[in-house]
């Protein structure tokens, strides 16, 4: 554990055309958010190096797309093998760079991503031809629909899950026959640079997988680059709108996985004592820095007091602090400005009639960008903390009088990413789920993020889907082939 605690990847080179390239752009410091210590200084790509990476991906595209699905599958599996052999180093890098507690990071940050990459590797072998059959107007014909890869993909990821978010994008793109330029958040570049080094060792063909880093200027140049055919981005809705505008200059397609303000509905008749603790431990994990955090709690008025009483035990179980402590389950915010933003939601709630109903009372550590989890109540549904994504360990709870009101409140948001329904009756849970404007709806807690199921949302939660067949089709174009018979 000591060796892992001190591990920081030493890779500082970009990966372009399967070669290490010294960055020629601006430099910045990378900070461990749990200790406030500078753990690395990195250099970003210059504008010319962005061009080089896109050109390398373009040059490699024809050969990669021409490979059989079996050949692409084998190559992606080799990449997964190389990553899996470095599980301990990836885990340490993520804990030290993101601040995710080690108690959660191995499963949520590493193993989950590798499971998805294996699924995508197998999916590369699938024949997606659709046989439409005959059509007799004006003459008899037959038709098939085949698919061809979009081309060069710019994959731009958020800071909170640097490995998973990258895999969700490039795994599907590579499986579809596309080539990739990967750009991580400048807040967490180290894991991705290390990842590029591992990919070089895995022996992917030159230019198929490229890694660059940089700030907003590099992101803008990449997303607006005429050599990019598709931009896939995970981050805030504000930045997502800018990405969409930049890509529009070249009519490049976009897949945007953005924010959420996901409802967690507790229907009448539930035994809240069975799951109240689970609800709180779920929205607060990774410090609440998750786009699908179920942090808008809608509880039937008959259960409201029982729910608060039962949920108090969760805050006793929350330990905020050193992410390398196996007992810690709440890590830091990524940067001090983000901690201040989250605290602003808590402080501002009082101005709209809200108050803190439950919270962790122990003081946070002196060092690190920590904030204690809180549950806010007494707010109108129009309040800022109810309507805006906080991206921190803060939840809001609101009572409702009947199920129709719960559905209305759940849908009364600009977002449409995820939701959960707690119901003593599965049929009633399904009925409510079918009326929710959300890309993913769990019932009674659901389960793990399946690699074969779509993930994404509507409204300000984004455009398109990741994962499963839906995610792979984001990187494929349909081709109608018709012939006379």
Sine and cosine of phi, psi and omega as CSV:
sin_phi,cos_phi,sin_psi,cos_psi,sin_omega,cos_omega
0.00,0.00,-0.61,0.79,0.00,-1.00
-0.88,0.48,-0.69,0.72,0.01,-1.00
-0.89,0.45,-0.66,0.75,0.03,-1.00
-0.91,0.42,-0.68,0.74,-0.01,-1.00
-0.82,0.58,-0.57,0.82,-0.06,-1.00
-1.00,-0.04,-0.03,1.00,-0.11,-0.99
-0.98,0.20,0.78,-0.63,0.17,-0.99
-0.72,-0.70,0.80,-0.60,0.00,-1.00
-0.82,0.57,0.65,-0.76,-0.01,-1.00
-0.99,-0.13,0.13,0.99,0.00,-1.00
-0.97,0.23,0.83,-0.56,0.04,-1.00
-0.83,-0.55,0.07,1.00,-0.04,-1.00
-1.00,-0.09,0.50,-0.86,0.16,-0.99
-0.97,0.23,0.26,-0.96,0.10,-1.00
-0.88,-0.47,0.93,-0.36,0.00,-1.00
-0.74,-0.68,0.82,-0.57,-0.03,-1.00
0.83,0.56,0.59,0.81,0.06,-1.00
0.92,0.40,0.42,0.91,0.02,-1.00
-0.79,-0.62,0.56,-0.83,0.10,-0.99
-0.95,0.31,0.74,-0.67,-0.06,-1.00
-0.78,-0.62,0.80,-0.60,0.04,-1.00
-0.93,0.37,0.79,-0.62,-0.02,-1.00
-0.92,0.39,0.60,-0.80,-0.04,-1.00
-0.88,-0.47,0.14,0.99,-0.02,-1.00
-0.99,-0.13,-0.30,-0.95,-0.06,-1.00
-0.92,0.39,0.43,-0.90,0.01,-1.00
-0.95,-0.30,0.45,-0.89,0.11,-0.99
-0.44,-0.90,0.28,-0.96,-0.03,-1.00
-1.00,-0.07,0.60,-0.80,0.10,-1.00
-0.97,-0.26,0.77,-0.63,-0.12,-0.99
-0.91,-0.42,0.69,-0.73,0.15,-0.99
-0.96,0.26,0.90,-0.43,-0.11,-0.99
-0.94,0.34,-0.23,0.97,0.02,-1.00
-1.00,0.02,-0.35,0.94,-0.05,-1.00
-0.86,-0.51,-0.25,0.97,-0.08,-1.00
0.92,0.40,0.25,0.97,0.00,-1.00
-1.00,0.00,0.62,-0.79,0.12,-0.99
-0.95,0.30,0.86,-0.52,-0.04,-1.00
-0.96,-0.28,-0.17,0.99,0.01,-1.00
-0.20,-0.98,0.39,-0.92,0.22,-0.98
-0.86,-0.51,0.80,-0.60,-0.07,-1.00
-0.85,-0.53,0.35,-0.94,0.08,-1.00
-0.87,-0.49,0.66,-0.75,-0.01,-1.00
-1.00,0.00,0.08,-1.00,0.03,-1.00
-0.97,0.25,0.58,-0.81,0.16,-0.99
-0.99,0.16,0.25,-0.97,0.07,-1.00
-0.82,0.58,-0.64,0.77,0.02,-1.00
-0.91,0.42,-0.58,0.82,0.01,-1.00
-0.95,0.30,-0.50,0.86,0.15,-0.99
-0.88,0.47,-0.71,0.71,0.06,-1.00
-0.86,0.51,-0.67,0.74,-0.01,-1.00
-0.89,0.46,-0.67,0.74,-0.02,-1.00
-0.91,0.41,-0.68,0.74,0.02,-1.00
-0.92,0.40,-0.64,0.77,0.01,-1.00
-0.90,0.43,-0.64,0.77,0.03,-1.00
-0.89,0.45,-0.67,0.75,0.04,-1.00
-0.91,0.41,-0.62,0.78,0.02,-1.00
-0.91,0.40,-0.68,0.73,-0.01,-1.00
-0.90,0.43,-0.54,0.84,-0.05,-1.00
-1.00,0.09,-0.26,0.97,-0.17,-0.99
-0.87,0.49,-0.74,0.67,-0.07,-1.00
-0.85,0.53,-0.72,0.69,-0.01,-1.00
-0.93,0.38,-0.65,0.76,0.01,-1.00
-0.92,0.39,-0.68,0.73,0.00,-1.00
-0.91,0.41,-0.48,0.88,-0.05,-1.00
-0.98,0.20,-0.25,0.97,0.02,-1.00
-0.92,0.40,0.44,-0.90,0.10,-1.00
-0.94,0.33,0.35,-0.94,0.07,-1.00
-0.85,0.53,-0.59,0.80,0.03,-1.00
-0.90,0.44,-0.64,0.77,-0.01,-1.00
-0.93,0.36,-0.68,0.73,0.05,-1.00
-0.90,0.43,-0.64,0.77,0.02,-1.00
-0.86,0.51,-0.72,0.69,-0.01,-1.00
-0.88,0.47,-0.64,0.77,0.00,-1.00
-0.92,0.39,-0.66,0.75,0.01,-1.00
-0.93,0.37,-0.60,0.80,0.07,-1.00
-0.90,0.44,-0.60,0.80,0.06,-1.00
-0.89,0.46,-0.62,0.79,0.07,-1.00
-0.90,0.44,-0.69,0.72,0.04,-1.00
-0.88,0.48,-0.63,0.77,0.05,-1.00
-0.87,0.50,-0.71,0.70,-0.04,-1.00
-0.91,0.43,-0.62,0.78,0.04,-1.00
-0.93,0.37,-0.68,0.73,-0.03,-1.00
-0.88,0.47,-0.56,0.83,0.02,-1.00
-0.92,0.39,-0.26,0.97,-0.01,-1.00
-0.90,-0.43,0.48,0.88,-0.03,-1.00
-0.82,0.58,-0.71,0.70,-0.04,-1.00
-0.89,0.45,-0.65,0.76,0.00,-1.00
-0.95,0.32,-0.65,0.76,0.06,-1.00
-0.88,0.47,-0.67,0.74,0.02,-1.00
-0.87,0.49,-0.75,0.66,-0.02,-1.00
-0.89,0.45,-0.65,0.76,0.01,-1.00
-0.87,0.49,-0.69,0.72,-0.04,-1.00
-0.94,0.35,-0.68,0.73,0.03,-1.00
-0.86,0.50,-0.70,0.72,-0.07,-1.00
-0.98,0.21,-0.41,0.91,-0.06,-1.00
-0.99,-0.12,-0.63,0.78,-0.05,-1.00
-0.99,-0.13,-0.55,0.83,-0.06,-1.00
1.00,-0.03,0.13,0.99,0.07,-1.00
-0.89,0.45,0.77,-0.64,0.02,-1.00
-0.84,0.54,0.63,-0.78,-0.01,-1.00
-0.87,0.48,-0.44,0.90,0.02,-1.00
-0.90,0.43,-0.37,0.93,-0.02,-1.00
-0.92,-0.39,-0.45,0.89,-0.22,-0.97
-0.92,0.38,-0.61,0.80,-0.06,-1.00
-0.87,0.48,-0.72,0.70,-0.01,-1.00
-0.97,0.22,-0.72,0.69,-0.12,-0.99
-0.99,0.15,-0.54,0.84,-0.15,-0.99
-0.98,-0.21,-0.40,0.92,-0.09,-1.00
-0.88,-0.48,-0.87,0.49,-0.08,-1.00
-0.89,0.46,-0.61,0.79,0.02,-1.00
-0.87,0.48,-0.72,0.69,-0.01,-1.00
-0.89,0.46,-0.67,0.75,0.00,-1.00
-0.91,0.41,-0.61,0.79,0.06,-1.00
-0.87,0.49,-0.67,0.74,0.00,-1.00
-0.93,0.38,-0.63,0.78,-0.01,-1.00
-0.91,0.43,-0.63,0.78,0.06,-1.00
-0.89,0.46,-0.67,0.74,0.01,-1.00
-0.89,0.45,-0.69,0.72,0.00,-1.00
-0.90,0.43,-0.61,0.80,0.05,-1.00
-0.87,0.49,-0.70,0.72,0.03,-1.00
-0.92,0.39,-0.57,0.82,-0.02,-1.00
-0.92,0.38,-0.35,0.94,0.02,-1.00
-0.88,0.47,-0.40,0.91,-0.07,-1.00
-0.99,0.11,-0.15,0.99,-0.14,-0.99
-0.96,0.28,0.70,-0.71,0.14,-0.99
-1.00,0.07,0.91,-0.42,-0.06,-1.00
-0.98,-0.19,0.29,0.96,0.03,-1.00
-0.89,0.45,0.72,-0.70,0.07,-1.00
-0.93,-0.36,0.84,-0.54,0.02,-1.00
-1.00,-0.05,0.94,-0.34,-0.04,-1.00
-0.99,0.16,-0.35,0.94,-0.01,-1.00
0.99,0.11,-0.41,-0.91,-0.13,-0.99
-1.00,0.03,0.40,-0.92,0.08,-1.00
-0.52,-0.86,0.72,-0.70,-0.20,-0.98
-0.92,-0.39,0.27,0.96,0.00,-1.00
-0.88,-0.47,0.79,-0.62,-0.13,0.99
-0.99,0.10,-0.19,0.98,0.05,-1.00
-0.73,-0.68,0.39,-0.92,0.00,-1.00
-0.90,0.43,0.76,-0.64,0.04,-1.00
-0.64,-0.77,0.24,-0.97,0.15,-0.99
-0.81,-0.58,0.43,-0.91,-0.03,-1.00
-0.61,-0.79,0.60,-0.80,0.22,-0.97
-0.85,-0.53,0.44,-0.90,0.20,-0.98
-0.90,-0.44,0.90,-0.43,0.09,-1.00
-0.95,-0.30,-0.06,-1.00,-0.05,-1.00
-0.66,-0.75,0.51,-0.86,0.10,-0.99
-0.72,-0.69,0.50,-0.87,-0.09,-1.00
-0.93,0.36,0.53,-0.85,-0.05,-1.00
-0.88,0.47,-0.69,0.72,-0.02,-1.00
0.68,-0.74,-0.78,-0.63,-0.01,-1.00
-1.00,0.02,0.78,-0.63,-0.05,-1.00
-0.93,-0.38,0.77,-0.64,0.19,-0.98
-1.00,-0.08,0.90,-0.43,-0.02,-1.00
-0.96,-0.29,0.92,-0.39,-0.09,-1.00
-0.88,-0.47,0.86,-0.51,-0.19,-0.98
-0.92,-0.40,0.36,-0.93,0.07,-1.00
-1.00,0.08,0.13,-0.99,-0.11,-0.99
-0.99,0.11,-0.37,0.93,-0.26,-0.97
-0.97,0.23,-0.50,0.87,0.04,-1.00
-0.70,-0.72,0.96,0.28,-0.17,-0.98
-0.88,0.47,-0.57,0.82,-0.01,-1.00
-0.98,0.18,-0.77,0.63,-0.07,-1.00
-0.88,0.47,-0.73,0.68,-0.05,-1.00
-0.89,0.45,-0.57,0.82,0.06,-1.00
-0.92,0.39,-0.72,0.69,-0.03,-1.00
-0.89,0.46,-0.67,0.74,0.01,-1.00
-0.82,0.57,-0.56,0.83,-0.06,-1.00
-1.00,0.04,-0.87,0.50,-0.15,-0.99
-0.96,0.28,-0.47,0.88,0.04,-1.00
-0.87,0.48,-0.72,0.70,0.03,-1.00
-0.92,0.38,-0.66,0.75,-0.02,-1.00
-0.90,0.44,-0.71,0.70,0.02,-1.00
-0.90,0.43,-0.65,0.76,0.02,-1.00
-0.87,0.49,-0.59,0.81,-0.01,-1.00
-0.97,0.24,-0.24,0.97,-0.02,-1.00
0.97,-0.25,0.16,0.99,0.02,-1.00
-1.00,0.03,0.27,-0.96,0.16,-0.99
-0.94,-0.35,0.31,-0.95,-0.28,-0.96
-0.70,-0.71,0.62,-0.79,0.30,-0.95
-0.89,-0.46,0.89,-0.45,-0.07,-1.00
-0.98,-0.19,0.77,-0.63,0.02,-1.00
-0.78,-0.62,0.93,-0.37,0.01,-1.00
-1.00,0.09,0.15,-0.99,0.16,-0.99
-0.87,0.49,0.66,-0.75,0.04,-1.00
-0.91,0.41,-0.24,0.97,0.05,-1.00
-0.96,0.28,-0.48,0.88,-0.04,-1.00
-0.70,-0.72,0.93,0.36,-0.05,-1.00
-1.00,0.04,-0.31,0.95,-0.21,-0.98
-0.92,0.38,-0.69,0.72,-0.01,-1.00
-0.88,0.48,-0.62,0.78,-0.04,-1.00
-0.96,0.30,-0.63,0.78,0.09,-1.00
-0.88,0.48,-0.68,0.73,0.05,-1.00
-0.88,0.48,-0.65,0.76,0.03,-1.00
-0.86,0.52,-0.68,0.73,0.03,-1.00
-0.88,0.47,-0.61,0.79,0.04,-1.00
-0.90,0.45,-0.69,0.72,0.04,-1.00
-0.89,0.45,-0.65,0.76,0.00,-1.00
-0.89,0.45,-0.58,0.81,0.05,-1.00
-0.89,0.46,-0.66,0.75,0.00,-1.00
-0.92,0.39,-0.46,0.89,-0.05,-1.00
-0.95,0.30,-0.23,0.97,0.12,-0.99
0.99,0.15,0.46,0.89,0.14,-0.99
-0.89,0.45,0.52,-0.86,0.03,-1.00
-0.84,0.55,0.53,-0.85,-0.04,-1.00
-0.80,0.59,0.76,-0.65,0.10,-0.99
1.00,0.06,-0.16,0.99,-0.02,-1.00
-0.93,0.37,-0.61,0.80,-0.06,-1.00
-0.72,-0.69,0.91,-0.41,-0.06,-1.00
-0.85,-0.53,0.58,-0.81,-0.02,-1.00
-0.80,-0.60,0.83,-0.55,0.12,-0.99
-0.78,-0.63,0.32,-0.95,0.10,-1.00
-0.74,-0.68,0.27,-0.96,-0.01,-1.00
0.29,-0.96,0.06,-1.00,0.00,-1.00
-1.00,-0.05,-0.43,-0.90,-0.09,-1.00
-0.88,0.48,-0.55,0.84,-0.02,-1.00
-0.93,0.38,-0.64,0.77,0.06,-1.00
-0.92,0.39,-0.66,0.75,0.04,-1.00
-0.87,0.49,-0.66,0.75,0.00,-1.00
-0.92,0.40,-0.67,0.74,0.00,-1.00
-0.91,0.42,-0.63,0.78,-0.02,-1.00
-0.94,0.34,-0.71,0.70,-0.07,-1.00
-0.95,0.30,-0.34,0.94,0.03,-1.00
-0.97,-0.25,0.16,0.99,-0.09,-1.00
-0.95,0.33,0.75,-0.67,0.00,-1.00
-0.91,0.41,-0.29,0.96,0.03,-1.00
-1.00,0.04,0.01,1.00,0.00,-1.00
-0.98,-0.18,0.76,-0.65,-0.03,-1.00
-0.99,-0.11,-0.42,0.91,-0.03,-1.00
-0.53,-0.85,0.68,-0.73,0.06,-1.00
-0.91,-0.42,0.82,-0.58,0.08,-1.00
-0.89,-0.45,0.84,-0.54,-0.13,-0.99
-0.73,-0.68,0.65,-0.76,0.17,-0.99
-0.84,-0.54,0.80,-0.60,-0.01,-1.00
0.16,-0.99,-0.45,-0.90,-0.05,-1.00
-0.97,0.22,0.36,-0.93,0.02,-1.00
-0.93,0.38,-0.51,0.86,0.01,-1.00
-0.91,0.41,-0.74,0.67,0.03,-1.00
-0.93,0.36,-0.59,0.80,0.04,-1.00
-0.84,0.54,-0.63,0.78,0.03,-1.00
-0.90,0.43,-0.61,0.80,0.04,-1.00
-0.93,0.37,-0.66,0.75,0.04,-1.00
-0.86,0.52,-0.70,0.71,-0.02,-1.00
-0.88,0.47,-0.66,0.75,0.03,-1.00
-0.91,0.42,-0.68,0.73,-0.02,-1.00
-0.91,0.41,-0.66,0.75,0.00,-1.00
-0.93,0.37,-0.46,0.89,-0.05,-1.00
-0.91,0.42,-0.40,0.92,0.00,-1.00
-0.86,0.51,-0.53,0.85,0.02,-1.00
-0.95,-0.32,0.17,0.98,-0.09,-1.00
0.82,0.57,0.53,0.84,0.07,-1.00
-0.96,0.26,0.59,-0.80,0.05,-1.00
-0.95,0.31,0.35,-0.94,0.03,-1.00
-0.71,-0.71,0.56,-0.83,0.27,-0.96
-0.84,-0.54,0.86,-0.51,-0.10,-1.00
-0.84,-0.54,0.88,-0.47,0.09,-1.00
-0.94,-0.35,0.96,-0.27,-0.22,-0.98
-0.91,-0.41,-0.56,-0.83,-0.16,-0.99
-0.99,0.15,-0.04,-1.00,0.03,-1.00
-0.40,-0.92,0.35,-0.94,0.16,-0.99
-0.65,-0.76,0.93,0.36,-0.32,-0.95
-0.98,0.20,0.73,-0.68,-0.03,-1.00
-0.99,0.15,0.57,-0.82,0.06,-1.00
-0.79,-0.61,0.98,-0.17,-0.21,-0.98
-0.99,-0.14,0.77,-0.64,0.06,-1.00
-0.93,-0.38,0.96,-0.29,-0.08,-1.00
-0.99,0.17,0.35,-0.94,0.03,-1.00
-0.84,0.54,0.55,-0.84,0.06,-1.00
1.00,-0.02,-0.11,0.99,-0.01,-1.00
-0.95,0.31,0.51,-0.86,0.13,-0.99
-1.00,-0.05,1.00,0.08,-0.16,-0.99
-0.88,0.47,-0.43,0.90,0.00,-1.00
-0.89,0.46,-0.35,0.94,-0.03,-1.00
-0.98,0.20,-0.36,0.93,-0.13,-0.99
-0.63,-0.78,-0.01,1.00,-0.05,-1.00
-0.86,0.50,-0.67,0.74,0.01,-1.00
-0.90,0.44,-0.69,0.72,0.02,-1.00
-0.85,0.52,-0.67,0.74,0.00,-1.00
-0.84,0.54,-0.74,0.68,-0.06,-1.00
-0.94,0.34,-0.63,0.78,0.00,-1.00
-0.93,0.37,-0.38,0.92,-0.01,-1.00
-0.98,0.18,-0.74,0.67,-0.04,-1.00
-0.94,0.35,-0.36,0.93,-0.05,-1.00
-1.00,-0.03,-0.15,0.99,-0.07,-1.00
-0.92,0.39,0.45,-0.89,-0.14,-0.99
0.83,0.56,0.52,0.86,-0.01,-1.00
0.91,0.42,0.40,0.92,-0.05,-1.00
0.96,0.28,0.10,0.99,-0.05,-1.00
-1.00,0.02,0.92,0.38,0.02,-1.00
-0.58,-0.81,0.71,-0.71,-0.10,-1.00
-0.92,0.39,-0.45,0.89,-0.03,-1.00
-0.98,-0.21,0.34,0.94,0.03,-1.00
-0.85,0.52,0.80,-0.60,-0.07,-1.00
-1.00,0.04,0.95,0.31,-0.21,-0.98
-0.95,-0.31,0.16,0.99,0.10,-0.99
-0.93,-0.37,0.99,-0.12,-0.18,-0.98
-1.00,-0.05,0.89,-0.45,0.02,-1.00
-0.95,-0.32,0.93,-0.36,-0.15,-0.99
-0.86,-0.50,0.76,-0.65,0.02,-1.00
-0.85,0.53,0.66,-0.75,-0.12,-0.99
-0.85,0.53,-0.47,0.88,0.01,-1.00
-0.95,0.33,-0.29,0.96,-0.06,-1.00
-0.93,-0.36,-0.05,1.00,-0.19,-0.98
-0.85,0.53,-0.79,0.61,-0.04,-1.00
-0.91,0.41,-0.67,0.75,0.04,-1.00
-0.88,0.47,-0.63,0.78,-0.01,-1.00
-0.89,0.45,-0.71,0.70,0.02,-1.00
-0.89,0.46,-0.66,0.75,0.00,-1.00
-0.91,0.42,-0.70,0.72,-0.03,-1.00
-0.94,0.35,-0.54,0.84,-0.06,-1.00
-0.98,0.20,-0.25,0.97,-0.03,-1.00
-0.86,0.52,-0.55,0.84,-0.02,-1.00
-0.89,0.46,-0.47,0.88,0.01,-1.00
-0.89,0.47,-0.63,0.77,-0.04,-1.00
-0.95,0.31,-0.40,0.92,0.14,-0.99
-0.95,0.31,-0.45,0.89,-0.01,-1.00
-1.00,0.04,-0.21,0.98,-0.01,-1.00
-0.98,0.19,0.84,-0.54,0.07,-1.00
-0.90,-0.44,0.90,-0.44,-0.03,-1.00
-0.99,-0.13,0.78,-0.62,0.04,-1.00
0.40,-0.91,-0.54,-0.84,-0.10,-1.00
-0.78,0.63,0.90,-0.43,-0.03,-1.00
-0.92,0.39,-0.26,0.97,0.05,-1.00
-1.00,0.06,-0.13,0.99,0.10,-1.00
-0.98,0.21,0.86,-0.51,-0.04,-1.00
-0.85,0.52,-0.35,0.94,-0.01,-1.00
-1.00,0.05,-0.25,0.97,0.01,-1.00
-0.95,0.32,0.72,-0.70,0.10,-0.99
-0.79,-0.61,0.04,1.00,0.08,-1.00
-0.77,-0.64,0.92,-0.39,0.02,-1.00
-1.00,-0.05,-0.21,-0.98,-0.08,-1.00
-0.99,0.11,0.24,-0.97,0.27,-0.96
-0.96,0.29,0.36,-0.93,-0.16,-0.99
-0.95,0.33,-0.54,0.84,-0.03,-1.00
-0.51,-0.86,0.34,-0.94,-0.03,-1.00
-0.88,0.47,-0.59,0.81,0.02,-1.00
-0.91,0.41,-0.54,0.84,0.04,-1.00
-0.96,0.30,-0.62,0.78,0.08,-1.00
-0.85,0.52,-0.68,0.73,0.01,-1.00
-0.90,0.44,-0.60,0.80,0.04,-1.00
-0.90,0.44,-0.71,0.70,0.01,-1.00
-0.90,0.44,-0.70,0.72,0.03,-1.00
-0.87,0.49,-0.54,0.84,0.03,-1.00
-0.88,0.47,-0.57,0.82,0.07,-1.00
-0.91,0.41,-0.63,0.77,0.00,-1.00
-0.92,0.39,-0.75,0.66,-0.02,-1.00
-0.91,0.42,-0.62,0.78,-0.05,-1.00
-0.95,0.30,-0.35,0.94,-0.02,-1.00
-0.89,0.47,-0.56,0.83,-0.01,-1.00
-0.88,0.47,-0.54,0.84,0.00,-1.00
-0.94,0.34,-0.28,0.96,0.01,-1.00
-0.94,-0.34,0.34,0.94,0.07,-1.00
1.00,-0.01,0.10,0.99,-0.06,-1.00
-1.00,0.00,0.20,-0.98,0.07,-1.00
-0.47,-0.88,0.33,-0.94,0.05,-1.00
-0.99,0.15,0.87,-0.49,-0.01,-1.00
-1.00,-0.03,-0.65,0.76,0.02,-1.00
-0.64,-0.77,0.54,-0.84,0.04,-1.00
-0.28,-0.96,0.28,-0.96,0.18,-0.98
-0.99,0.14,0.80,-0.61,-0.13,-0.99
-0.99,-0.11,-0.32,0.95,-0.02,-1.00
-0.92,0.38,0.61,-0.79,0.01,-1.00
-0.91,0.42,0.56,-0.83,0.04,-1.00
-0.97,0.24,0.32,-0.95,0.03,-1.00
-0.86,0.51,0.44,-0.90,-0.01,-1.00
-0.91,0.41,-0.56,0.83,0.02,-1.00
-0.95,-0.31,0.55,-0.83,0.00,-1.00
0.96,-0.27,0.40,-0.92,-0.09,-1.00
-1.00,-0.08,0.86,0.51,-0.11,-0.99
-1.00,-0.02,0.43,-0.90,0.10,-0.99
-0.53,-0.85,0.67,-0.74,-0.03,-1.00
-0.97,0.24,0.69,-0.73,0.06,-1.00
-0.89,0.46,0.60,-0.80,0.04,-1.00
-0.66,-0.75,0.44,-0.90,0.15,-0.99
-0.90,-0.43,0.86,-0.51,-0.01,-1.00
-0.99,-0.12,0.57,-0.82,0.08,-1.00
-0.60,-0.80,0.05,-1.00,0.03,-1.00
0.97,0.24,0.22,0.97,-0.05,-1.00
-0.99,-0.14,0.56,-0.83,0.17,-0.99
-0.95,0.32,0.38,-0.93,-0.04,-1.00
-0.92,0.38,-0.23,0.97,0.03,-1.00
-1.00,0.07,-0.09,1.00,-0.09,-1.00
-0.90,0.43,0.44,-0.90,-0.03,-1.00
-0.86,0.52,-0.69,0.72,-0.03,-1.00
-0.94,0.35,-0.31,0.95,0.03,-1.00
-1.00,0.03,-0.54,0.84,-0.13,-0.99
-0.99,-0.14,-0.42,0.91,-0.09,-1.00
-0.97,-0.24,0.53,-0.85,0.07,-1.00
-0.94,0.34,0.81,-0.58,-0.03,-1.00
-1.00,-0.01,-0.62,0.78,0.01,-1.00
0.87,0.49,0.72,0.70,0.04,-1.00
-0.36,-0.93,0.02,-1.00,-0.09,-1.00
-0.99,0.16,0.87,0.49,-0.03,-1.00
-0.73,-0.69,0.80,-0.61,0.07,-1.00
-0.84,-0.55,0.36,-0.93,0.07,-1.00
-0.83,-0.56,0.58,-0.81,0.02,-1.00
-0.83,-0.55,0.70,-0.71,0.01,-1.00
-0.70,-0.71,0.68,-0.73,0.06,-1.00
-0.99,0.13,0.43,-0.90,0.14,-0.99
-0.71,-0.71,0.35,-0.94,-0.12,-0.99
-0.99,-0.13,-0.51,0.86,0.04,-1.00
-0.50,-0.87,0.19,-0.98,-0.13,-0.99
-0.91,0.42,-0.58,0.81,0.03,-1.00
-0.88,0.47,-0.62,0.78,0.05,-1.00
-0.92,0.40,-0.62,0.79,0.02,-1.00
-0.88,0.48,-0.69,0.73,0.02,-1.00
-0.90,0.44,-0.68,0.73,0.00,-1.00
-0.89,0.46,-0.71,0.71,0.00,-1.00
-0.91,0.41,-0.66,0.75,0.00,-1.00
-0.86,0.50,-0.61,0.79,-0.03,-1.00
-1.00,0.05,-0.11,0.99,-0.04,-1.00
-1.00,0.07,0.94,0.35,-0.02,-1.00
-0.40,-0.92,0.41,-0.91,0.04,-1.00
-0.97,0.25,-0.24,0.97,-0.07,-1.00
-0.99,-0.15,0.23,-0.97,0.04,-1.00
-0.41,-0.91,0.77,0.64,-0.12,-0.99
-1.00,-0.04,-0.83,0.56,-0.13,-0.99
-0.50,-0.87,0.24,-0.97,0.06,-1.00
-0.31,-0.95,0.27,-0.96,0.11,-0.99
-0.66,-0.75,0.58,-0.82,0.03,-1.00
-0.81,-0.58,0.85,-0.52,0.14,-0.99
-0.99,-0.12,0.84,-0.55,-0.06,-1.00
-0.55,-0.84,0.67,-0.75,0.08,-1.00
-0.96,0.29,-0.19,0.98,-0.03,-1.00
-0.81,-0.58,0.87,-0.49,-0.07,-1.00
-0.89,0.46,-0.63,0.77,0.00,-1.00
-0.88,0.48,-0.65,0.76,0.04,-1.00
-0.93,0.38,-0.61,0.79,0.07,-1.00
-0.88,0.48,-0.67,0.74,0.05,-1.00
-0.90,0.43,-0.65,0.76,0.00,-1.00
-0.87,0.50,-0.70,0.71,0.01,-1.00
-0.93,0.38,-0.69,0.73,-0.02,-1.00
-0.84,0.55,-0.62,0.78,-0.03,-1.00
-0.92,0.38,-0.25,0.97,-0.03,-1.00
-0.97,-0.23,0.06,1.00,-0.04,-1.00
-1.00,-0.08,0.67,-0.74,0.00,-1.00
-1.00,0.04,0.99,0.17,-0.07,-1.00
-0.45,-0.89,0.62,-0.79,-0.04,-1.00
-0.95,0.30,-0.44,0.90,0.07,-1.00
-0.72,-0.69,0.77,-0.64,0.09,-1.00
-0.79,-0.61,0.86,-0.50,0.11,-0.99
-1.00,-0.07,0.50,-0.86,0.11,-0.99
-0.87,-0.49,0.77,-0.63,0.00,-1.00
0.80,0.60,0.66,0.75,0.08,-1.00
1.00,-0.09,-0.30,0.96,0.04,-1.00
0.83,0.56,-0.61,-0.79,-0.05,-1.00
-0.42,-0.91,-0.43,-0.90,-0.07,-1.00
-0.95,0.31,0.27,-0.96,0.06,-1.00
-0.96,0.27,0.97,-0.24,-0.07,-1.00
-0.95,0.30,0.66,-0.75,0.04,-1.00
-0.95,0.31,-0.29,0.96,-0.04,-1.00
-0.98,-0.18,0.12,0.99,0.00,-1.00
-0.92,-0.39,0.55,-0.84,-0.03,-1.00
-0.96,0.29,0.48,-0.88,0.09,-1.00
-0.69,-0.73,0.74,-0.67,-0.01,-1.00
0.40,-0.92,-0.07,-1.00,-0.07,-1.00
-0.46,-0.89,-0.10,-1.00,-0.01,-1.00
-0.89,-0.46,0.02,-1.00,-0.04,-1.00
0.88,0.48,-0.68,-0.73,-0.02,-1.00
-0.98,0.19,0.10,1.00,0.09,-1.00
-1.00,0.08,-0.12,0.99,0.16,-0.99
0.74,-0.67,-0.20,-0.98,-0.06,-1.00
-0.71,-0.71,0.78,-0.63,0.05,-1.00
0.99,0.12,-0.14,-0.99,-0.05,-1.00
-0.68,-0.74,0.45,-0.89,0.17,-0.99
-0.91,-0.41,0.34,-0.94,0.09,-1.00
0.97,0.23,0.41,-0.91,0.00,-1.00
0.89,0.45,-0.20,-0.98,0.06,-1.00
-0.87,0.49,-0.56,0.83,0.00,-1.00
-0.88,0.47,-0.65,0.76,0.02,-1.00
-0.92,0.38,-0.62,0.78,0.01,-1.00
-0.93,0.36,-0.60,0.80,0.00,-1.00
-0.92,0.39,-0.31,0.95,0.11,-0.99
-0.89,0.46,-0.39,0.92,-0.05,-1.00
-0.94,-0.34,0.28,0.96,0.04,-1.00
-0.82,-0.57,0.56,-0.83,0.13,-0.99
-0.94,-0.33,0.73,-0.69,0.04,-1.00
-0.97,0.24,0.59,-0.81,0.02,-1.00
-0.78,-0.62,0.89,-0.46,0.04,-1.00
-1.00,0.07,0.84,-0.55,0.06,-1.00
-0.89,-0.45,0.84,-0.53,-0.09,-1.00
-0.78,-0.63,0.65,-0.76,0.01,-1.00
-0.62,-0.79,0.46,-0.89,0.02,-1.00
-0.98,0.17,0.52,-0.86,0.02,-1.00
-0.81,-0.58,0.00,0.00,0.00,0.00
